[in-house]
Amino acid sequence: MEHGDNKITVIDENGNEQLCEILFTFESEEFGKSYVLYYPIGEEDEDGEVEIHASSFIPGEDSGELMPIETEEEWDLIEEMLETFLDEEE
């Protein structure tokens, strides 16, 4: 993961680079991790909707590795944070 100006470059499992916009990041003391929610730039569907991705990461690293979300409890927390974020945007 490389980042700058609220954008990150994500490398998928096939080695392809995808420029993504960071929606927001947050830390969880409960899980001892930081999380980033992001979406690929230019990949809106016909309704202008985007697919939001979430990963965990280690803060403070310039070129860190995004890690998968491991538990259902983490997904529940991420969904709750996303709902709060979207409610605030409206």
Beta strands, then each sheet from edge to edge (+ up, - down):
strand 1: 2-4
strand 2: 7-11
strand 3: 17-28
strand 4: 33-40
strand 5: 53-57
sheet 1: 1+ 2- 3+ 4- 5+
end
